[in-house]
């Protein structure tokens, strides 16, 4: 895959080829008592287990550390957004990503949620925060697209911008934030990229975004952000 932008000191494309992000932004249907019950919940959980056995990473955590927990996780986001649940899985391939979302919907997911799905290939590898093995129970999704300023910029101006953004990303890592690399969404969606983080607190995320503003990260981009507490999907299905 051709990189949309070049590698930087923080982000590398090494080992990133092939895998595909499956983003989901979900709102619950109003009353699901008659259409989503115990049988549907079991079917969705069984489908998630099958996908895990087929090589899917079922959480941002697993995208960063594939050898860790296989528990399917998502962001409990309803306190701050119109979405009740949001998150990212990572499929072994583009075709697997499309086929797997269909299986989840048919298992009963669509009976509980109205879902905006977005799919796109991994571009850069994951990077770890400086805090080592510690709880990071808050998730953050950043969608962005390059704006007219970026389209009009020269190659040198874009390279200088990437170097400035690297300052902010190093600041994110210093705040103990893990970053699941970067994925491209531009092949099928209005957003060009996805960034997914795990952070120790909402305050760490707020401080990190302030750092991005300080280096004029948003001069060349339009962004959409989603924040939430990381929880097992089995708990979110049981509500």
C-alpha atoms as an extended CHARMM CRD file, in Angstrom:
* protein
*
       239  EXT
         1         1  UNK       CA              0.0000000000        0.0000000000        0.0000000000  PROA      1               0.0000000000
         2         2  UNK       CA              1.2530000000        3.4770000000       -0.8660000000  PROA      2               0.0000000000
         3         3  UNK       CA              1.5360000000        5.6700000000        2.2300000000  PROA      3               0.0000000000
         4         4  UNK       CA             -0.6700000000        8.7460000000        2.1780000000  PROA      4               0.0000000000
         5         5  UNK       CA              2.0740000000       10.5820000000        4.0980000000  PROA      5               0.0000000000
         6         6  UNK       CA              5.6230000000        9.5590000000        4.9090000000  PROA      6               0.0000000000
         7         7  UNK       CA              6.9720000000        7.7730000000        7.9480000000  PROA      7               0.0000000000
         8         8  UNK       CA              8.1460000000        9.9130000000       10.8580000000  PROA      8               0.0000000000
         9         9  UNK       CA             10.3770000000        9.4780000000       13.9030000000  PROA      9               0.0000000000
        10        10  UNK       CA              7.3330000000        8.2190000000       15.8410000000  PROA      10              0.0000000000
        11        11  UNK       CA              5.4410000000        6.2440000000       13.2050000000  PROA      11              0.0000000000
        12        12  UNK       CA              6.7800000000        3.4190000000       11.0500000000  PROA      12              0.0000000000
        13        13  UNK       CA              5.0540000000        1.2570000000        8.4570000000  PROA      13              0.0000000000
        14        14  UNK       CA              7.1900000000       -1.7750000000        9.3850000000  PROA      14              0.0000000000
        15        15  UNK       CA              5.0200000000       -4.8480000000        9.9090000000  PROA      15              0.0000000000
        16        16  UNK       CA              1.8020000000       -2.9240000000        9.3150000000  PROA      16              0.0000000000
        17        17  UNK       CA              0.7480000000       -4.3320000000        5.9380000000  PROA      17              0.0000000000
        18        18  UNK       CA             -2.3730000000       -6.3900000000        5.4260000000  PROA      18              0.0000000000
        19        19  UNK       CA             -4.4390000000       -5.8620000000        8.5610000000  PROA      19              0.0000000000
        20        20  UNK       CA             -7.6380000000       -3.8210000000        8.3780000000  PROA      20              0.0000000000
        21        21  UNK       CA             -9.4320000000       -1.6870000000       10.9520000000  PROA      21              0.0000000000
        22        22  UNK       CA            -13.1730000000       -2.1710000000       11.5240000000  PROA      22              0.0000000000
        23        23  UNK       CA            -14.5200000000        0.9400000000       13.2490000000  PROA      23              0.0000000000
        24        24  UNK       CA            -17.9840000000        0.9440000000       14.8190000000  PROA      24              0.0000000000
        25        25  UNK       CA            -19.9920000000        3.8830000000       16.1710000000  PROA      25              0.0000000000
        26        26  UNK       CA            -23.2020000000        2.5370000000       17.7230000000  PROA      26              0.0000000000
        27        27  UNK       CA            -26.5240000000        3.8990000000       18.9900000000  PROA      27              0.0000000000
        28        28  UNK       CA            -28.9840000000        1.5920000000       20.7180000000  PROA      28              0.0000000000
        29        29  UNK       CA            -32.4380000000        1.1630000000       19.2870000000  PROA      29              0.0000000000
        30        30  UNK       CA            -35.0750000000        2.5960000000       21.6110000000  PROA      30              0.0000000000
        31        31  UNK       CA            -36.7660000000       -0.6100000000       22.8010000000  PROA      31              0.0000000000
        32        32  UNK       CA            -35.1070000000       -3.8860000000       21.9440000000  PROA      32              0.0000000000
        33        33  UNK       CA            -36.8980000000       -6.1600000000       24.3980000000  PROA      33              0.0000000000
        34        34  UNK       CA            -38.7570000000       -7.9970000000       21.6330000000  PROA      34              0.0000000000
        35        35  UNK       CA            -35.8730000000       -8.2200000000       19.1450000000  PROA      35              0.0000000000
        36        36  UNK       CA            -32.6620000000       -8.5870000000       21.2030000000  PROA      36              0.0000000000
        37        37  UNK       CA            -32.6280000000      -11.0560000000       24.0430000000  PROA      37              0.0000000000
        38        38  UNK       CA            -30.4440000000      -13.7610000000       25.5510000000  PROA      38              0.0000000000
        39        39  UNK       CA            -30.3000000000      -15.7910000000       22.3300000000  PROA      39              0.0000000000
        40        40  UNK       CA            -29.0710000000      -12.8130000000       20.2990000000  PROA      40              0.0000000000
        41        41  UNK       CA            -26.5610000000      -11.8030000000       22.9590000000  PROA      41              0.0000000000
        42        42  UNK       CA            -25.1170000000      -15.3320000000       22.9930000000  PROA      42              0.0000000000
        43        43  UNK       CA            -24.9810000000      -15.3830000000       19.1840000000  PROA      43              0.0000000000
        44        44  UNK       CA            -23.0840000000      -12.0660000000       19.0180000000  PROA      44              0.0000000000
        45        45  UNK       CA            -20.6350000000      -13.2000000000       21.7000000000  PROA      45              0.0000000000
        46        46  UNK       CA            -20.1220000000      -16.5080000000       19.8770000000  PROA      46              0.0000000000
        47        47  UNK       CA            -19.4430000000      -14.6670000000       16.6180000000  PROA      47              0.0000000000
        48        48  UNK       CA            -16.8950000000      -12.4390000000       18.3620000000  PROA      48              0.0000000000
        49        49  UNK       CA            -15.1450000000      -15.5230000000       19.7520000000  PROA      49              0.0000000000
        50        50  UNK       CA            -15.0620000000      -17.0560000000       16.2720000000  PROA      50              0.0000000000
        51        51  UNK       CA            -13.5710000000      -13.8900000000       14.8060000000  PROA      51              0.0000000000
        52        52  UNK       CA            -10.9120000000      -13.9140000000       17.5220000000  PROA      52              0.0000000000
        53        53  UNK       CA            -10.0530000000      -17.4910000000       16.6390000000  PROA      53              0.0000000000
        54        54  UNK       CA             -9.7440000000      -16.4130000000       12.9980000000  PROA      54              0.0000000000
        55        55  UNK       CA             -7.0710000000      -13.8440000000       13.8400000000  PROA      55              0.0000000000
        56        56  UNK       CA             -9.0980000000      -10.7330000000       14.5810000000  PROA      56              0.0000000000
        57        57  UNK       CA             -7.9190000000       -8.2980000000       17.2690000000  PROA      57              0.0000000000
        58        58  UNK       CA            -11.0880000000       -7.4330000000       19.1650000000  PROA      58              0.0000000000
        59        59  UNK       CA             -9.9720000000       -4.3010000000       21.0090000000  PROA      59              0.0000000000
        60        60  UNK       CA             -7.6180000000       -1.3660000000       20.7600000000  PROA      60              0.0000000000
        61        61  UNK       CA             -5.6130000000       -3.1280000000       23.4710000000  PROA      61              0.0000000000
        62        62  UNK       CA             -5.1520000000       -6.2150000000       21.2970000000  PROA      62              0.0000000000
        63        63  UNK       CA             -4.2230000000       -4.0470000000       18.3030000000  PROA      63              0.0000000000
        64        64  UNK       CA             -1.3630000000       -2.6070000000       20.3650000000  PROA      64              0.0000000000
        65        65  UNK       CA             -0.3520000000       -5.8310000000       22.1530000000  PROA      65              0.0000000000
        66        66  UNK       CA             -1.5960000000       -8.8020000000       20.1010000000  PROA      66              0.0000000000
        67        67  UNK       CA             -0.3130000000      -11.3230000000       22.6380000000  PROA      67              0.0000000000
        68        68  UNK       CA             -2.4520000000       -9.9370000000       25.4720000000  PROA      68              0.0000000000
        69        69  UNK       CA             -6.0900000000      -10.3740000000       26.4200000000  PROA      69              0.0000000000
        70        70  UNK       CA             -8.4840000000      -11.6810000000       23.7710000000  PROA      70              0.0000000000
        71        71  UNK       CA            -11.5020000000      -10.0480000000       25.4630000000  PROA      71              0.0000000000
        72        72  UNK       CA            -13.6290000000       -8.0010000000       23.0410000000  PROA      72              0.0000000000
        73        73  UNK       CA            -13.6980000000       -4.3860000000       24.2660000000  PROA      73              0.0000000000
        74        74  UNK       CA            -15.2480000000       -1.0780000000       23.2460000000  PROA      74              0.0000000000
        75        75  UNK       CA            -15.6730000000        2.4600000000       24.5490000000  PROA      75              0.0000000000
        76        76  UNK       CA            -18.6560000000        3.2410000000       26.7490000000  PROA      76              0.0000000000
        77        77  UNK       CA            -19.1790000000        6.6580000000       25.1550000000  PROA      77              0.0000000000
        78        78  UNK       CA            -22.7720000000        7.6640000000       25.8220000000  PROA      78              0.0000000000
        79        79  UNK       CA            -21.8780000000       10.1340000000       28.5860000000  PROA      79              0.0000000000
        80        80  UNK       CA            -20.1740000000       12.4180000000       26.0430000000  PROA      80              0.0000000000
        81        81  UNK       CA            -21.5490000000       11.5280000000       22.6030000000  PROA      81              0.0000000000
        82        82  UNK       CA            -24.6330000000       10.5350000000       20.6720000000  PROA      82              0.0000000000
        83        83  UNK       CA            -23.0270000000        7.0670000000       20.4400000000  PROA      83              0.0000000000
        84        84  UNK       CA            -23.6570000000        4.5490000000       23.2090000000  PROA      84              0.0000000000
        85        85  UNK       CA            -20.6870000000        2.4150000000       22.1720000000  PROA      85              0.0000000000
        86        86  UNK       CA            -17.6840000000        3.0000000000       19.9170000000  PROA      86              0.0000000000
        87        87  UNK       CA            -14.5550000000        1.0790000000       19.1250000000  PROA      87              0.0000000000
        88        88  UNK       CA            -12.1960000000       -0.5950000000       16.6920000000  PROA      88              0.0000000000
        89        89  UNK       CA            -11.4800000000       -4.1860000000       15.7980000000  PROA      89              0.0000000000
        90        90  UNK       CA             -8.7230000000       -5.2380000000       13.4270000000  PROA      90              0.0000000000
        91        91  UNK       CA             -9.2950000000       -7.9870000000       10.8660000000  PROA      91              0.0000000000
        92        92  UNK       CA             -6.5470000000       -9.9990000000        9.1510000000  PROA      92              0.0000000000
        93        93  UNK       CA             -7.5410000000       -8.6330000000        5.7200000000  PROA      93              0.0000000000
        94        94  UNK       CA             -9.9470000000       -6.3230000000        3.9400000000  PROA      94              0.0000000000
        95        95  UNK       CA            -12.1600000000       -9.1770000000        2.7590000000  PROA      95              0.0000000000
        96        96  UNK       CA            -12.2640000000      -10.6330000000        6.2780000000  PROA      96              0.0000000000
        97        97  UNK       CA            -13.2560000000       -7.2170000000        7.6440000000  PROA      97              0.0000000000
        98        98  UNK       CA            -16.2440000000       -6.9290000000        5.3190000000  PROA      98              0.0000000000
        99        99  UNK       CA            -17.3410000000      -10.5310000000        5.8120000000  PROA      99              0.0000000000
       100       100  UNK       CA            -16.9820000000      -10.3290000000        9.5990000000  PROA      100             0.0000000000
       101       101  UNK       CA            -19.1560000000       -7.2370000000        9.9720000000  PROA      101             0.0000000000
       102       102  UNK       CA            -21.9000000000       -8.9850000000        8.0070000000  PROA      102             0.0000000000
       103       103  UNK       CA            -21.6790000000      -11.9890000000       10.3360000000  PROA      103             0.0000000000
       104       104  UNK       CA            -21.9340000000       -9.7700000000       13.4100000000  PROA      104             0.0000000000
       105       105  UNK       CA            -24.9680000000       -7.9390000000       12.0430000000  PROA      105             0.0000000000
       106       106  UNK       CA            -26.7100000000      -11.2150000000       11.1710000000  PROA      106             0.0000000000
       107       107  UNK       CA            -25.9360000000      -12.6940000000       14.5900000000  PROA      107             0.0000000000
       108       108  UNK       CA            -28.0480000000       -9.9710000000       16.2180000000  PROA      108             0.0000000000
       109       109  UNK       CA            -25.8240000000       -6.8890000000       16.4680000000  PROA      109             0.0000000000
       110       110  UNK       CA            -28.1800000000       -4.9510000000       14.1540000000  PROA      110             0.0000000000
       111       111  UNK       CA            -31.1150000000       -5.7430000000       16.4710000000  PROA      111             0.0000000000
       112       112  UNK       CA            -29.4390000000       -3.8380000000       19.3140000000  PROA      112             0.0000000000
       113       113  UNK       CA            -27.4720000000       -1.1120000000       17.5310000000  PROA      113             0.0000000000
       114       114  UNK       CA            -27.7260000000        1.3320000000       14.6740000000  PROA      114             0.0000000000
       115       115  UNK       CA            -24.0890000000        1.2380000000       13.5740000000  PROA      115             0.0000000000
       116       116  UNK       CA            -21.8630000000        3.4200000000       11.4540000000  PROA      116             0.0000000000
       117       117  UNK       CA            -19.1450000000        1.0710000000       10.1890000000  PROA      117             0.0000000000
       118       118  UNK       CA            -15.8560000000        2.2800000000        8.7140000000  PROA      118             0.0000000000
       119       119  UNK       CA            -13.1750000000       -0.0040000000        7.2970000000  PROA      119             0.0000000000
       120       120  UNK       CA             -9.6000000000        0.7520000000        6.2700000000  PROA      120             0.0000000000
       121       121  UNK       CA             -6.0900000000       -0.7690000000        6.0950000000  PROA      121             0.0000000000
       122       122  UNK       CA             -3.3650000000       -0.2720000000        8.6860000000  PROA      122             0.0000000000
       123       123  UNK       CA             -0.7570000000        2.2560000000        7.5980000000  PROA      123             0.0000000000
       124       124  UNK       CA              1.5640000000        2.6380000000       10.6200000000  PROA      124             0.0000000000
       125       125  UNK       CA              2.5380000000        0.2990000000       13.4410000000  PROA      125             0.0000000000
       126       126  UNK       CA              1.5350000000        0.7560000000       17.0860000000  PROA      126             0.0000000000
       127       127  UNK       CA              3.7250000000        2.6550000000       19.5520000000  PROA      127             0.0000000000
       128       128  UNK       CA              3.7620000000        2.3910000000       23.3430000000  PROA      128             0.0000000000
       129       129  UNK       CA              3.6160000000        5.1000000000       25.9660000000  PROA      129             0.0000000000
       130       130  UNK       CA              6.5130000000        5.5340000000       28.3510000000  PROA      130             0.0000000000
       131       131  UNK       CA              4.7150000000        4.2770000000       31.4520000000  PROA      131             0.0000000000
       132       132  UNK       CA              5.2160000000        0.5820000000       30.8320000000  PROA      132             0.0000000000
       133       133  UNK       CA              2.6150000000       -1.9500000000       31.9730000000  PROA      133             0.0000000000
       134       134  UNK       CA             -0.0210000000        0.1330000000       33.7590000000  PROA      134             0.0000000000
       135       135  UNK       CA             -3.8070000000        0.5250000000       33.5180000000  PROA      135             0.0000000000
       136       136  UNK       CA             -4.9850000000        2.4570000000       30.4770000000  PROA      136             0.0000000000
       137       137  UNK       CA             -8.7490000000        2.2360000000       30.7440000000  PROA      137             0.0000000000
       138       138  UNK       CA             -9.7920000000        5.2300000000       28.6540000000  PROA      138             0.0000000000
       139       139  UNK       CA            -10.0150000000        5.1220000000       24.8840000000  PROA      139             0.0000000000
       140       140  UNK       CA             -9.8840000000        7.8610000000       22.2970000000  PROA      140             0.0000000000
       141       141  UNK       CA            -10.6690000000        7.7300000000       18.5890000000  PROA      141             0.0000000000
       142       142  UNK       CA             -9.5100000000       10.5000000000       16.2530000000  PROA      142             0.0000000000
       143       143  UNK       CA            -10.7990000000       10.7490000000       12.6990000000  PROA      143             0.0000000000
       144       144  UNK       CA             -9.2890000000       13.3860000000       10.4730000000  PROA      144             0.0000000000
       145       145  UNK       CA             -9.1220000000       14.5570000000        6.9030000000  PROA      145             0.0000000000
       146       146  UNK       CA             -6.5810000000       16.7650000000        5.2060000000  PROA      146             0.0000000000
       147       147  UNK       CA             -8.0720000000       20.1800000000        4.4520000000  PROA      147             0.0000000000
       148       148  UNK       CA             -7.5350000000       22.7260000000        1.6650000000  PROA      148             0.0000000000
       149       149  UNK       CA             -4.4500000000       24.1400000000        3.4260000000  PROA      149             0.0000000000
       150       150  UNK       CA             -2.7770000000       20.7270000000        3.2430000000  PROA      150             0.0000000000
       151       151  UNK       CA             -3.7680000000       20.2690000000       -0.4070000000  PROA      151             0.0000000000
       152       152  UNK       CA             -2.1710000000       23.6400000000       -1.2560000000  PROA      152             0.0000000000
       153       153  UNK       CA              1.0180000000       23.0490000000        0.7890000000  PROA      153             0.0000000000
       154       154  UNK       CA              4.3720000000       22.2550000000       -0.7760000000  PROA      154             0.0000000000
       155       155  UNK       CA              6.2040000000       18.9860000000        0.0160000000  PROA      155             0.0000000000
       156       156  UNK       CA              8.5930000000       20.9170000000        2.2760000000  PROA      156             0.0000000000
       157       157  UNK       CA              5.6840000000       22.5140000000        4.1640000000  PROA      157             0.0000000000
       158       158  UNK       CA              4.0790000000       19.1030000000        4.6680000000  PROA      158             0.0000000000
       159       159  UNK       CA              7.3670000000       17.6400000000        5.9100000000  PROA      159             0.0000000000
       160       160  UNK       CA              7.7640000000       20.5230000000        8.3820000000  PROA      160             0.0000000000
       161       161  UNK       CA              4.2030000000       19.9460000000        9.5570000000  PROA      161             0.0000000000
       162       162  UNK       CA              4.8610000000       16.2320000000       10.1320000000  PROA      162             0.0000000000
       163       163  UNK       CA              7.9590000000       17.1170000000       12.2030000000  PROA      163             0.0000000000
       164       164  UNK       CA              5.9200000000       19.4940000000       14.3590000000  PROA      164             0.0000000000
       165       165  UNK       CA              3.1940000000       16.8900000000       14.8460000000  PROA      165             0.0000000000
       166       166  UNK       CA              5.8540000000       14.3950000000       15.9450000000  PROA      166             0.0000000000
       167       167  UNK       CA              6.5880000000       16.7490000000       18.8510000000  PROA      167             0.0000000000
       168       168  UNK       CA              2.9640000000       16.4010000000       19.9550000000  PROA      168             0.0000000000
       169       169  UNK       CA              2.9440000000       12.6250000000       19.4500000000  PROA      169             0.0000000000
       170       170  UNK       CA              6.0790000000       12.2690000000       21.5800000000  PROA      170             0.0000000000
       171       171  UNK       CA              4.2020000000       14.2890000000       24.1890000000  PROA      171             0.0000000000
       172       172  UNK       CA              1.3190000000       11.7990000000       23.9710000000  PROA      172             0.0000000000
       173       173  UNK       CA              3.7100000000        8.9190000000       24.6360000000  PROA      173             0.0000000000
       174       174  UNK       CA              5.2240000000       10.8130000000       27.5760000000  PROA      174             0.0000000000
       175       175  UNK       CA              1.6940000000       11.0290000000       29.0390000000  PROA      175             0.0000000000
       176       176  UNK       CA              1.6150000000        7.1950000000       29.0660000000  PROA      176             0.0000000000
       177       177  UNK       CA             -0.7260000000        7.0090000000       26.0690000000  PROA      177             0.0000000000
       178       178  UNK       CA             -0.4810000000        3.9520000000       23.8220000000  PROA      178             0.0000000000
       179       179  UNK       CA             -1.2320000000        4.6230000000       20.1350000000  PROA      179             0.0000000000
       180       180  UNK       CA             -2.5110000000        1.8590000000       17.8540000000  PROA      180             0.0000000000
       181       181  UNK       CA             -0.5730000000        3.2060000000       14.8860000000  PROA      181             0.0000000000
       182       182  UNK       CA             -2.6520000000        4.7320000000       12.1270000000  PROA      182             0.0000000000
       183       183  UNK       CA             -5.2050000000        3.3890000000        9.6460000000  PROA      183             0.0000000000
       184       184  UNK       CA             -6.3580000000        4.7690000000        6.3110000000  PROA      184             0.0000000000
       185       185  UNK       CA            -10.0620000000        5.2880000000        5.7460000000  PROA      185             0.0000000000
       186       186  UNK       CA             -9.9190000000        7.3770000000        2.5840000000  PROA      186             0.0000000000
       187       187  UNK       CA            -10.4540000000        4.4800000000        0.1790000000  PROA      187             0.0000000000
       188       188  UNK       CA            -14.1760000000        4.3300000000        1.1180000000  PROA      188             0.0000000000
       189       189  UNK       CA            -14.9810000000        7.1170000000        3.5930000000  PROA      189             0.0000000000
       190       190  UNK       CA            -14.8400000000       10.8740000000        3.9440000000  PROA      190             0.0000000000
       191       191  UNK       CA            -12.2500000000       10.6780000000        6.7050000000  PROA      191             0.0000000000
       192       192  UNK       CA             -8.6660000000       10.0930000000        5.5930000000  PROA      192             0.0000000000
       193       193  UNK       CA             -7.2660000000        8.5240000000        8.7750000000  PROA      193             0.0000000000
       194       194  UNK       CA             -8.0570000000        6.9050000000       12.0980000000  PROA      194             0.0000000000
       195       195  UNK       CA             -5.9480000000        7.1390000000       15.2340000000  PROA      195             0.0000000000
       196       196  UNK       CA             -6.8890000000        5.0330000000       18.2810000000  PROA      196             0.0000000000
       197       197  UNK       CA             -5.4130000000        5.5880000000       21.7480000000  PROA      197             0.0000000000
       198       198  UNK       CA             -5.4780000000        3.9850000000       25.1810000000  PROA      198             0.0000000000
       199       199  UNK       CA             -4.8760000000        6.4360000000       28.0110000000  PROA      199             0.0000000000
       200       200  UNK       CA             -4.6840000000        6.3340000000       31.8160000000  PROA      200             0.0000000000
       201       201  UNK       CA             -7.2850000000        9.1140000000       32.2620000000  PROA      201             0.0000000000
       202       202  UNK       CA             -9.4580000000       11.6760000000       30.4590000000  PROA      202             0.0000000000
       203       203  UNK       CA             -7.1070000000       14.3390000000       31.8050000000  PROA      203             0.0000000000
       204       204  UNK       CA             -4.1920000000       12.7460000000       29.9440000000  PROA      204             0.0000000000
       205       205  UNK       CA             -6.1890000000       12.8560000000       26.7060000000  PROA      205             0.0000000000
       206       206  UNK       CA             -7.1440000000       16.4980000000       27.2740000000  PROA      206             0.0000000000
       207       207  UNK       CA             -3.5230000000       17.4450000000       27.9450000000  PROA      207             0.0000000000
       208       208  UNK       CA             -2.4180000000       15.5490000000       24.8370000000  PROA      208             0.0000000000
       209       209  UNK       CA             -4.8980000000       17.3310000000       22.5800000000  PROA      209             0.0000000000
       210       210  UNK       CA             -3.7810000000       20.6660000000       24.0280000000  PROA      210             0.0000000000
       211       211  UNK       CA             -0.2600000000       19.6960000000       22.9590000000  PROA      211             0.0000000000
       212       212  UNK       CA             -1.4880000000       19.0100000000       19.4280000000  PROA      212             0.0000000000
       213       213  UNK       CA             -3.1610000000       22.3970000000       19.3240000000  PROA      213             0.0000000000
       214       214  UNK       CA              0.0890000000       24.0320000000       20.4750000000  PROA      214             0.0000000000
       215       215  UNK       CA              1.9920000000       22.7280000000       17.4330000000  PROA      215             0.0000000000
       216       216  UNK       CA             -0.8440000000       23.7380000000       15.0730000000  PROA      216             0.0000000000
       217       217  UNK       CA             -1.7930000000       20.1230000000       14.3120000000  PROA      217             0.0000000000
       218       218  UNK       CA             -5.2490000000       21.2410000000       13.1830000000  PROA      218             0.0000000000
       219       219  UNK       CA             -4.0350000000       23.8460000000       10.6770000000  PROA      219             0.0000000000
       220       220  UNK       CA             -3.9400000000       21.1310000000        8.0120000000  PROA      220             0.0000000000
       221       221  UNK       CA             -6.7640000000       18.8900000000        9.2770000000  PROA      221             0.0000000000
       222       222  UNK       CA            -10.4430000000       18.7020000000       10.1650000000  PROA      222             0.0000000000
       223       223  UNK       CA            -11.0180000000       16.2610000000       13.0280000000  PROA      223             0.0000000000
       224       224  UNK       CA            -13.7040000000       14.3240000000       14.8660000000  PROA      224             0.0000000000
       225       225  UNK       CA            -12.9620000000       12.8670000000       18.2970000000  PROA      225             0.0000000000
       226       226  UNK       CA            -14.6520000000       10.1740000000       20.4050000000  PROA      226             0.0000000000
       227       227  UNK       CA            -13.7580000000        9.4370000000       24.0430000000  PROA      227             0.0000000000
       228       228  UNK       CA            -15.0050000000        6.7040000000       26.3650000000  PROA      228             0.0000000000
       229       229  UNK       CA            -14.1700000000        4.3080000000       29.1670000000  PROA      229             0.0000000000
       230       230  UNK       CA            -12.9550000000        0.9360000000       27.9320000000  PROA      230             0.0000000000
       231       231  UNK       CA            -15.3040000000       -1.8880000000       28.9180000000  PROA      231             0.0000000000
       232       232  UNK       CA            -15.8440000000       -5.4960000000       27.8370000000  PROA      232             0.0000000000
       233       233  UNK       CA            -18.4200000000       -5.6890000000       25.0570000000  PROA      233             0.0000000000
       234       234  UNK       CA            -20.2130000000       -8.4760000000       26.9380000000  PROA      234             0.0000000000
       235       235  UNK       CA            -21.0680000000       -5.9050000000       29.6250000000  PROA      235             0.0000000000
       236       236  UNK       CA            -22.2810000000       -3.3680000000       27.0830000000  PROA      236             0.0000000000
       237       237  UNK       CA            -24.4510000000       -5.9880000000       25.3780000000  PROA      237             0.0000000000
       238       238  UNK       CA            -26.0920000000       -6.8830000000       28.6890000000  PROA      238             0.0000000000
       239       239  UNK       CA            -27.5610000000       -3.4330000000       29.3460000000  PROA      239             0.0000000000
